Amino acid sequence: MKTYIIGAGFSKSYEKSPTLLKMPLANEVFKTYNHLNISSDPNVLVGDIISYVNQFYNISPLEFIDFNMNIEDLHSEIEEKLSMALSQNDFVNKVTYYRIYNQLVFLFTSVLNEIQNGPI
């Protein structure tokens, strides 16, 4: 009998992606996104993420290509701010953080989807 133990980084070994990229670790998602064709697709909305990173991390939109923050940390940060805005009935920040939250989820799933669309 064979036993396989698969950890969180198991998908990192997938090498048959048509993009020729490997699955990113949490701190590689943004850099990987910037190497995919979707990064130049105007239908992939990331403007609110870029604005947030510019405002709170002093990373200009032109430098976003090198942004390497852990996406899980950024997602948690936004989720906390969204929760606070909801509890305070702060409509402006509620809308802002909700948009960023959704864009992060979409960016993350888009990156994974682009890479995993190769053969099994």
Backbone as a printed PyTorch tensor [residue, N CA C, xyz], in Angstrom:
tensor([[[  0.8380,  -1.1710,   0.0000],
         [  0.0000,   0.0000,   0.0000],
         [  0.8930,   1.2470,   0.0000]],

        [[  0.5490,   2.2030,  -0.8580],
         [  1.2820,   3.4620,  -0.9150],
         [  0.5000,   4.5290,  -0.1720]],

        [[  1.2280,   5.3940,   0.4790],
         [  0.6180,   6.5130,   1.1760],
         [  1.2200,   7.7970,   0.6310]],

        [[  0.3650,   8.7370,   0.3290],
         [  0.8070,  10.0390,  -0.1620],
         [  0.3560,  11.0980,   0.8280]],

        [[  1.2580,  11.9540,   1.2110],
         [  0.9220,  13.0820,   2.0680],
         [  1.0840,  14.3260,   1.2070]],

        [[ -0.0190,  15.0060,   1.0390],
         [ -0.0330,  16.1730,   0.1590],
         [ -0.2300,  17.4230,   1.0150]],

        [[  0.7080,  18.3380,   0.9220],
         [  0.6220,  19.5750,   1.6880],
         [  0.1750,  20.7370,   0.8200]],

        [[  0.1370,  21.8920,   1.4390],
         [ -0.3540,  23.0940,   0.7670],
         [  0.4820,  23.4630,  -0.4620]],

        [[  1.7540,  23.1160,  -0.4880],
         [  2.6110,  23.4550,  -1.6170],
         [  2.6470,  22.4200,  -2.7260]],

        [[  1.8270,  21.3900,  -2.6080],
         [  1.8440,  20.2990,  -3.5820],
         [  1.5920,  20.7990,  -5.0070]],

        [[  0.6680,  21.7230,  -5.1800],
         [  0.3430,  22.2150,  -6.5240],
         [  1.5150,  22.9720,  -7.1560]],

        [[  2.4680,  23.4020,  -6.3490],
         [  3.6410,  24.1300,  -6.8520],
         [  4.4530,  23.2760,  -7.8250]],

        [[  4.3240,  21.9640,  -7.7280],
         [  5.1150,  21.0770,  -8.5850],
         [  4.4840,  20.8610,  -9.9630]],

        [[  3.2710,  21.3640, -10.1930],
         [  2.6120,  21.1690, -11.4840],
         [  3.3880,  21.9010, -12.5730]],

        [[  3.8180,  21.1580, -13.5950],
         [  4.6980,  21.7270, -14.6260],
         [  4.1100,  21.6930, -16.0370]],

        [[  2.8320,  21.3800, -16.1710],
         [  2.2680,  21.2560, -17.5150],
         [  1.3480,  22.4180, -17.8840]],

        [[  1.5260,  23.5250, -17.2360],
         [  0.7000,  24.6860, -17.5220],
         [  1.0200,  25.2360, -18.9080]],

        [[  0.0010,  25.5700, -19.6890],
         [  0.2560,  26.1900, -20.9870],
         [  0.9170,  27.5640, -20.8490]],

        [[  0.8650,  28.1410, -19.6590],
         [  1.5030,  29.4430, -19.4240],
         [  2.9930,  29.3050, -19.1620]],

        [[  3.4580,  28.0700, -18.9380],
         [  4.8370,  27.7530, -18.5730],
         [  5.2110,  28.2850, -17.1800]],

        [[  4.2070,  28.6560, -16.3940],
         [  4.4240,  29.1230, -15.0280],
         [  3.9770,  28.0580, -14.0480]],

        [[  4.5690,  28.0900, -12.8690],
         [  4.1490,  27.1860, -11.8020],
         [  3.1560,  27.9030, -10.9000]],

        [[  2.3880,  27.1000, -10.1790],
         [  1.4550,  27.6680,  -9.2140],
         [  2.2360,  28.5160,  -8.2240]],

        [[  1.7150,  29.6870,  -7.9010],
         [  2.4370,  30.5630,  -6.9800],
         [  2.1860,  30.2000,  -5.5150]],

        [[  3.1710,  30.4910,  -4.6950],
         [  2.9640,  30.4830,  -3.2570],
         [  2.2460,  31.7920,  -2.9160]],

        [[  1.7810,  31.9260,  -1.6970],
         [  0.9820,  33.1010,  -1.3200],
         [  1.7070,  34.4250,  -1.5540]],

        [[  3.0310,  34.4350,  -1.4040],
         [  3.7710,  35.6830,  -1.6140],
         [  4.2430,  35.8530,  -3.0600]],

        [[  3.7940,  34.9790,  -3.9520],
         [  4.1660,  35.0740,  -5.3660],
         [  2.9760,  35.3630,  -6.2830]],

        [[  1.7890,  35.4720,  -5.7210],
         [  0.5780,  35.5980,  -6.5410],
         [  0.6150,  36.8510,  -7.4050]],

        [[  0.9780,  37.9860,  -6.8300],
         [  0.9680,  39.2290,  -7.5990],
         [  2.0200,  39.2220,  -8.7010]],

        [[  3.2130,  38.7230,  -8.4010],
         [  4.2600,  38.6350,  -9.4350],
         [  3.8460,  37.6670, -10.5370]],

        [[  3.2270,  36.5620, -10.1550],
         [  2.7600,  35.5950, -11.1510],
         [  1.6820,  36.2150, -12.0110]],

        [[  0.7530,  36.9220, -11.3900],
         [ -0.3040,  37.6240, -12.1350],
         [  0.3130,  38.5360, -13.1910]],

        [[  1.3460,  39.2560, -12.8170],
         [  1.9810,  40.1980, -13.7400],
         [  2.7140,  39.5160, -14.8880]],

        [[  2.9360,  38.2060, -14.7970],
         [  3.5550,  37.4500, -15.8870],
         [  2.5270,  36.7430, -16.7730]],

        [[  1.2710,  36.8590, -16.4230],
         [  0.2110,  36.2110, -17.2070],
         [ -0.4280,  37.1960, -18.1750]],

        [[ -0.9920,  36.6780, -19.2610],
         [ -1.6840,  37.5280, -20.2330],
         [ -2.8560,  38.2710, -19.6140]],

        [[ -3.4580,  37.6980, -18.5650],
         [ -4.6130,  38.3590, -17.9410],
         [ -4.2350,  39.7070, -17.3230]],

        [[ -2.9570,  39.9260, -17.0530],
         [ -2.5460,  41.1970, -16.4500],
         [ -2.7420,  42.3750, -17.3990]],

        [[ -2.8580,  42.1050, -18.6800],
         [ -3.1150,  43.1860, -19.6380],
         [ -4.5440,  43.1550, -20.1700]],

        [[ -5.3770,  42.2950, -19.5970],
         [ -6.7800,  42.1840, -20.0000],
         [ -7.6050,  43.2080, -19.2250]],

        [[ -8.2260,  44.1680, -19.9150],
         [ -8.9970,  45.2020, -19.2050],
         [-10.2330,  44.6520, -18.4820]],

        [[-10.6350,  43.4320, -18.7930],
         [-11.7730,  42.8350, -18.1020],
         [-11.3980,  42.2310, -16.7560]],

        [[-10.1050,  42.1010, -16.4850],
         [ -9.6350,  41.6260, -15.1860],
         [ -9.4220,  42.8770, -14.3300]],

        [[-10.3610,  43.1180, -13.4380],
         [-10.3670,  44.3520, -12.6610],
         [ -9.4370,  44.2500, -11.4500]],

        [[ -8.4510,  45.1090, -11.4180],
         [ -7.5080,  45.1650, -10.2940],
         [ -7.2270,  46.6030,  -9.8660]],

        [[ -7.9220,  47.5480, -10.4510],
         [ -7.6600,  48.9630, -10.1780],
         [ -7.7910,  49.3510,  -8.7230]],

        [[ -8.7850,  48.7940,  -8.0280],
         [ -8.9630,  49.1270,  -6.6150],
         [ -7.8490,  48.5320,  -5.7620]],

        [[ -7.3570,  47.3590,  -6.1400],
         [ -6.2240,  46.7570,  -5.4320],
         [ -4.9950,  47.6440,  -5.6140]],

        [[ -4.7350,  48.0490,  -6.8420],
         [ -3.5680,  48.8800,  -7.1440],
         [ -3.6520,  50.2080,  -6.3990]],

        [[ -4.8350,  50.8090,  -6.3530],
         [ -5.0100,  52.0740,  -5.6210],
         [ -4.7670,  51.8950,  -4.1280]],

        [[ -5.2620,  50.8010,  -3.5710],
         [ -5.0740,  50.5140,  -2.1510],
         [ -3.5900,  50.3160,  -1.8390]],

        [[ -2.9200,  49.5230,  -2.6530],
         [ -1.4930,  49.2580,  -2.4540],
         [ -0.7020,  50.5630,  -2.5690]],

        [[ -1.1040,  51.4150,  -3.4730],
         [ -0.4510,  52.7080,  -3.6260],
         [ -0.6490,  53.5620,  -2.3800]],

        [[ -1.8740,  53.6130,  -1.8840],
         [ -2.2010,  54.4570,  -0.7410],
         [ -1.5780,  53.9580,   0.5620]],

        [[ -1.6490,  52.6590,   0.8200],
         [ -1.2290,  52.1360,   2.1170],
         [  0.1790,  51.5410,   2.1400]],

        [[  0.7370,  51.2310,   0.9790],
         [  2.0730,  50.6350,   0.9300],
         [  3.0530,  51.4630,   0.0980]],

        [[  2.5710,  52.6000,  -0.4040],
         [  3.4060,  53.5170,  -1.1670],
         [  4.0710,  52.8370,  -2.3670]],

        [[  3.3270,  51.9280,  -2.9960],
         [  3.7930,  51.2570,  -4.2130],
         [  3.0420,  51.8920,  -5.3810]],

        [[  3.7580,  52.5460,  -6.2640],
         [  3.1010,  53.2190,  -7.3820],
         [  2.4980,  52.1820,  -8.3370]],

        [[  1.5040,  52.5840,  -9.1150],
         [  0.9310,  51.6560, -10.0960],
         [  1.9740,  51.0660, -11.0390]],

        [[  3.0100,  51.8250, -11.3530],
         [  4.0680,  51.3160, -12.2280],
         [  4.9510,  50.2900, -11.5330]],

        [[  4.9960,  50.3450, -10.2120],
         [  5.7990,  49.3980,  -9.4370],
         [  4.9980,  48.1710,  -9.0130]],

        [[  3.7050,  48.1520,  -9.3000],
         [  2.8470,  47.0420,  -8.8900],
         [  3.3440,  45.7210,  -9.4630]],

        [[  4.0340,  45.7810, -10.5840],
         [  4.5670,  44.5740, -11.2100],
         [  5.5390,  43.8410, -10.2760]],

        [[  6.1520,  44.5530,  -9.3370],
         [  7.1010,  43.9510,  -8.4030],
         [  6.5120,  43.7290,  -7.0100]],

        [[  5.2350,  44.0280,  -6.8370],
         [  4.5830,  43.8660,  -5.5280],
         [  4.5830,  42.3920,  -5.1400]],

        [[  5.0420,  42.0830,  -3.9250],
         [  5.1600,  40.6760,  -3.5540],
         [  4.5520,  40.3530,  -2.1950]],

        [[  3.5840,  41.1400,  -1.7590],
         [  2.9550,  40.8590,  -0.4690],
         [  2.2040,  39.5330,  -0.5220]],

        [[  2.1720,  38.8580,   0.5910],
         [  1.4120,  37.6200,   0.7260],
         [ -0.0730,  37.9350,   0.5220]],

        [[ -0.6940,  37.3150,  -0.4740],
         [ -2.0830,  37.6300,  -0.7990],
         [ -3.0180,  37.2720,   0.3520]],

        [[ -2.6640,  36.2680,   1.1420],
         [ -3.5070,  35.9050,   2.2890],
         [ -3.4830,  37.0050,   3.3470]],

        [[ -2.3230,  37.6090,   3.5560],
         [ -2.2120,  38.7060,   4.5200],
         [ -3.0040,  39.9230,   4.0370]],

        [[ -2.8650,  40.2580,   2.7590],
         [ -3.5930,  41.3930,   2.2180],
         [ -5.0980,  41.1340,   2.2620]],

        [[ -5.4960,  39.9360,   1.9200],
         [ -6.9220,  39.5820,   1.9550],
         [ -7.4710,  39.7190,   3.3760]],

        [[ -6.7340,  39.2300,   4.3660],
         [ -7.1710,  39.3480,   5.7690],
         [ -7.2580,  40.8070,   6.2000]],

        [[ -6.3010,  41.6070,   5.7650],
         [ -6.2900,  43.0340,   6.0890],
         [ -7.5420,  43.7170,   5.5350]],

        [[ -7.8510,  43.4270,   4.2850],
         [ -9.0290,  44.0260,   3.6530],
         [-10.3020,  43.5160,   4.3200]],

        [[-10.3320,  42.2400,   4.6300],
         [-11.5110,  41.6500,   5.2820],
         [-11.7700,  42.3190,   6.6370]],

        [[-10.7210,  42.5940,   7.3970],
         [-10.8670,  43.2840,   8.6780],
         [-11.3990,  44.7030,   8.4870]],

        [[-10.8690,  45.4070,   7.5130],
         [-11.3300,  46.7720,   7.2590],
         [-12.7800,  46.7800,   6.7630]],

        [[-13.1380,  45.8030,   5.9500],
         [-14.5130,  45.6820,   5.4810],
         [-15.4440,  45.4000,   6.6530]],

        [[-15.0490,  44.5010,   7.5210],
         [-15.8580,  44.1640,   8.6930],
         [-16.0720,  45.3870,   9.5810]],

        [[-15.0130,  46.1690,   9.7680],
         [-15.1290,  47.3730,  10.5820],
         [-16.0710,  48.3810,   9.9270]],

        [[-15.9330,  48.5520,   8.6230],
         [-16.8070,  49.4880,   7.9070],
         [-18.2710,  49.0420,   7.9970]],

        [[-18.5010,  47.7380,   7.9120],
         [-19.8650,  47.2220,   8.0340],
         [-20.4260,  47.4680,   9.4310]],

        [[-19.6110,  47.2270,  10.4520],
         [-20.0850,  47.4040,  11.8270],
         [-20.3420,  48.8680,  12.1650]],

        [[-19.6310,  49.7680,  11.4950],
         [-19.7950,  51.2030,  11.7490],
         [-20.7690,  51.8580,  10.7640]],

        [[-21.3480,  51.0350,   9.8940],
         [-22.2700,  51.5270,   8.8640],
         [-21.6270,  52.6480,   8.0370]],

        [[-20.3510,  52.4710,   7.7400],
         [-19.5590,  53.4230,   6.9560],
         [-19.7150,  53.0600,   5.4790]],

        [[-20.6760,  53.6770,   4.8190],
         [-21.0410,  53.2920,   3.4590],
         [-19.8820,  53.4270,   2.4770]],

        [[-19.1490,  54.5250,   2.5280],
         [-18.0700,  54.7660,   1.5620],
         [-16.9900,  53.6950,   1.6790]],

        [[-16.5020,  53.4450,   2.8860],
         [-15.4660,  52.4280,   3.0550],
         [-16.0120,  51.0270,   2.8390]],

        [[-17.2670,  50.8100,   3.1570],
         [-17.8830,  49.5030,   2.9140],
         [-17.8260,  49.1740,   1.4260]],

        [[-18.1930,  50.1100,   0.5980],
         [-18.1730,  49.9020,  -0.8530],
         [-16.7370,  49.7450,  -1.3480]],

        [[-15.8380,  50.5940,  -0.8730],
         [-14.4320,  50.5430,  -1.2920],
         [-13.8010,  49.2060,  -0.9490]],

        [[-13.9250,  48.7670,   0.3110],
         [-13.2850,  47.5270,   0.7310],
         [-13.9680,  46.3000,   0.1420]],

        [[-15.2510,  46.4000,  -0.1030],
         [-15.9460,  45.2870,  -0.7530],
         [-15.4360,  45.0950,  -2.1800]],

        [[-15.2090,  46.1990,  -2.8780],
         [-14.6680,  46.1150,  -4.2430],
         [-13.2710,  45.5150,  -4.2410]],

        [[-12.4170,  45.9580,  -3.3190],
         [-11.0580,  45.4150,  -3.2260],
         [-11.1080,  43.9340,  -2.8740]],

        [[-11.9560,  43.5760,  -1.9220],
         [-12.1230,  42.1780,  -1.5080],
         [-12.4870,  41.3100,  -2.7100]],

        [[-13.4720,  41.7410,  -3.4720],
         [-13.8980,  40.9750,  -4.6490],
         [-12.8080,  40.8990,  -5.7060]],

        [[-12.0850,  41.9760,  -5.9090],
         [-11.0110,  41.9650,  -6.8950],
         [ -9.8900,  41.0210,  -6.4770]],

        [[ -9.5990,  40.9510,  -5.1850],
         [ -8.5800,  40.0170,  -4.7030],
         [ -8.9900,  38.5740,  -4.9430]],

        [[-10.2400,  38.2620,  -4.6540],
         [-10.7430,  36.9010,  -4.8820],
         [-10.6720,  36.5760,  -6.3670]],

        [[-11.1050,  37.5080,  -7.2090],
         [-11.0940,  37.2930,  -8.6520],
         [ -9.6620,  37.1410,  -9.1700]],

        [[ -8.7460,  37.9940,  -8.6990],
         [ -7.3500,  37.9120,  -9.1350],
         [ -6.7620,  36.5580,  -8.7570]],

        [[ -6.9700,  36.1430,  -7.5200],
         [ -6.4260,  34.8760,  -7.0400],
         [ -6.9610,  33.7030,  -7.8530]],

        [[ -8.2690,  33.6570,  -8.0470],
         [ -8.8520,  32.5370,  -8.7970],
         [ -8.4490,  32.5880, -10.2590]],

        [[ -8.2960,  33.7620, -10.8210],
         [ -7.8810,  33.8880, -12.2160],
         [ -6.4580,  33.3790, -12.4230]],

        [[ -5.5710,  33.7140, -11.4960],
         [ -4.1850,  33.2490, -11.5840],
         [ -4.1490,  31.7210, -11.5320]],

        [[ -4.8350,  31.1500, -10.5540],
         [ -4.8510,  29.6830, -10.4330],
         [ -5.4760,  29.0370, -11.6580]],

        [[ -6.5580,  29.6040, -12.1420],
         [ -7.2440,  29.0380, -13.3040],
         [ -6.3700,  29.0700, -14.5500]],

        [[ -5.6760,  30.1590, -14.7670],
         [ -4.8040,  30.2790, -15.9370],
         [ -3.7010,  29.2200, -15.9160]],

        [[ -3.1490,  28.9860, -14.7520],
         [ -2.0270,  28.0500, -14.6410],
         [ -2.4790,  26.6000, -14.6900]],

        [[ -3.5950,  26.2910, -14.0890],
         [ -4.0240,  24.8970, -13.9830],
         [ -4.7220,  24.3730, -15.2410]],

        [[ -4.9220,  25.1740, -16.2360],
         [ -5.6740,  24.7550, -17.4190],
         [ -4.8890,  23.8860, -18.3910]],

        [[ -3.9030,  23.2030, -17.9100],
         [ -3.1400,  22.2820, -18.7370],
         [ -3.6220,  20.8550, -18.5290]],

        [[ -2.9200,  19.9080, -19.0870],
         [ -3.3120,  18.5010, -18.9070],
         [ -3.1270,  18.0500, -17.4640]],

        [[ -3.8690,  17.0190, -17.1070],
         [ -3.7810,  16.4590, -15.7590],
         [ -2.4120,  15.8180, -15.5740]]])
